[in-house]
Amino acid sequence: MSTHRYSDAEIAAIYRVIEERRDMRHFLPTPVAPEVLGRILAAAHHAPSVGLMQPWRFIRITNHGLRQDIHRLVDAERIRTAHAIGEYENTARMAEFMRLKVEGILDCGELLVATLCDKREQHIFGRRTMPEMDLASVSCAIQNMWLAARAEGLGMGWVSIFEPKELAQLLGIPDDAKPVAILCLGHVNSFYKEPMLVETGWKTARPLQDMVLENGWDSKK
């Protein structure tokens, strides 16, 4: 047994928070305590990043009018997405999508926008052949937030239904930076027992064995 191993109780807690993390859409308006928000943001900042570039930037939205503007951008894209689903699949699927609750922007206690930093072209280490690793690094930071929030008893939802250029203009984000996520964070009545899209019947999750290959792409054939 490794001498670096955590205790059984600590290991169980880590696996539990991973399993019980949910992409939340239903929130209570109760404010998030500043010290709790600080711990969650600190967890994000402890994320790994390629070349230690730390490409994450978090914009905290405290202005109610700005929150409403962000909601309008998301709602406009929700409608565009619904029409695209209708064209790609069928009108029944479009109507089904319109019934889904896809965000909690006006309800959550805290609203943040996660962005990629500017001047990213200066960072070569780890990105020369895979420049998208900056986005992967920000995703790691968001996942840390999600797990920390769940451990604190808070829900978090990642909203990606928006036009990046419109949100960037609204928030004064530099041209060489980019918003990648609107994060709804806050207290909830309860956590979904399964991912919400599974609970609502929108989609069925695939099992792990479908995702694990060995020695090459065609190993399952």
N, C-alpha and C positions, 0 to 999 in steps of 0.2 A: 504493500500500500504506500502511495506517495506521501512523503512527509509534508507536502504542500497542500494536501487535501483538507477541505473544510469539514466541519462536523456534519453528521448525518442530518441534523435539524437544519443547518444552514443550506446544505445541498437541496434538501426538500423544498425549502422556501424559494430558492432560485428557480427550480423547475416548476414550482407552483405558479409563480408570478408570470413565467413565460407562457404556461398553458392557459392561464386565466386572463391574459391581456386581451382586450377587445377594442375594436375600432368603434368608438361610441358616437351616437348621434342624438341621444336623449340626455339632457342635462337639467340640473337645478340652477337657479340664478345665484345661489349662495357664493359669496366671494371666496377666493382661494387665499389662505393666509400667506402673507409675504414670505415668511421663513420657509414655507413648504414650496412655494414657487421658486425660491432661491435654490433649494436643494435639487429640485427637478432640473433647473437650468444648469446647475453644476454637474449633474449626471450627464447631461448632453455634452458638456464641455470636456468630460472625461472620455469621450468616444475616441476610437482610433481614427487616424486620418493619414492618407498616403503622403509620405514625405513630411509629415507633421505640418501640413499646410493649414489645418484647421479652417476649412472653407465655409463653415457655418456662420451665419449671422441671424439673429432672432430679433424681429421687430415686435414689440409689445404694443397692442392696440388698446389704448385706454380712452380714446375719444369715441363717444357713442355715435356721433354722426358718421365718423369714419367707419365704424363697425357696420352701420347700415349701408354705406356705400359698397363695402366689401360684399355684403350679403346680396346687394343688387347685381354685382358682377357675377357672383356664383349662380344666382337664380337665372340670369340670362343665359349662361353657359349650360345650365341644367336643361333648359328648353331646347337649346341647339343640340345637345347630346341626345335628348329624347327623339328629335326628328331624325338624327343620324341613325339611331337604333331602328326607328321605323323603316328607314330606307334600306338598311342592311339586313334587318330581320323581317319584322312585320308590325302592323299597327297594334296588334294585341300586346306584343312585347313592349312597344313604345308606351302604351297606356299603363302597363305593369310598372315600367320604370318611373313614370310620373307619380305613381302612388308611393314610391319608396321615399323615406326620409333620408336625404343624402348629406345633411349637415346640421350642426347645432349652433351656428354662428351667433344668432340673436339670443340664445339661451344660456350659453356657457359662462362660467365665472371669469375665465381668462381667455383672451384670443391673441394668438401669436402668429406671425408669418415667418416661416423659415426660408432663408434665401442662400444662394451661392454667393460668395464674396466677389468683389471686383478684382481686376488685375490678376486673374488666375493664370494667364499665359506665362507669367513669371515663374510658375511652379512646374519644373520639368521632372523632378524626381518622382518616379512611379506613374507619371502621366504621359511620357513621350509616345508610347504606343497605345495607351488606354486613357485618353483625356477625360473620359466619363468617370474616372475614379474619384473626381471631386464630388460628383453627385452621390457616389457610393458612400463617401465619407459623411456627407450630410445625412444620408439615410441612417447610418450607424448612430449619429447623434440623436435623431428623432426616435429611433428604437430605444435608446437609453432613456429618453424622456418618457416613453410609453410605459416601460417597465417600472421606472421609478414612480410614475403617477399611479400605476396599479398598486404598487406596494404601499403607497400613501393613502389608498382608498379612493383615488380620484380616477375619473374617466378621461380619455383623450381620443379625439377623432382627427384623422388626417383627411383634409378636403383637398382634392386635386382638380375639382371641376371649376376651372377658371381659365381665362386667357392671360398668360403670363405678362404680355406687353401691357395690357390694360391695368393689371394690378401693379406692375412696376411703375407705371406713370402715376397712378393714384398715390403711391407711397414714396415717390421721388427716388426710386432705386436707380443707381447708375446704369448706363447702357451695357456695360460689360459684367454686370451682376444679374442675378435672375431669381425670382421667387419660385420655390418648388413645392411649398406646402402651406396651407392655412391650417393651423392647429387649434382645435377647440379643446379646452382643458377645464375641468370643473367637477363639482360634486354630482352624483347621480343617485337615483332611487335604488337602482340595482344594475348589475352587469348582465349582459346577455349570456345565456347558458352556452350558446353556440355563436359563431360569427353571425352578425345580423343578416347578411345576405343568405346564409344557410337557413336561419330561423324563418325568414320571409319566403323561402322557396325560390329565391332568384337564382341560386346556383348551388351545386353540391361540391363540397371539398373533395379533392382527390387524395388517395392514401399515399403515405410516404414511399411505399414500394414502387409506385409509378415514377418516382422522382430520382431514384438511386440507380445509377448505371455502374458498370465495372469494366475498366480497361478500354472503354470506347463507347461511342454513341449508340451503336447497334447491339450492345451487350444483352438487351432484354429480348431480342428476336430469336 
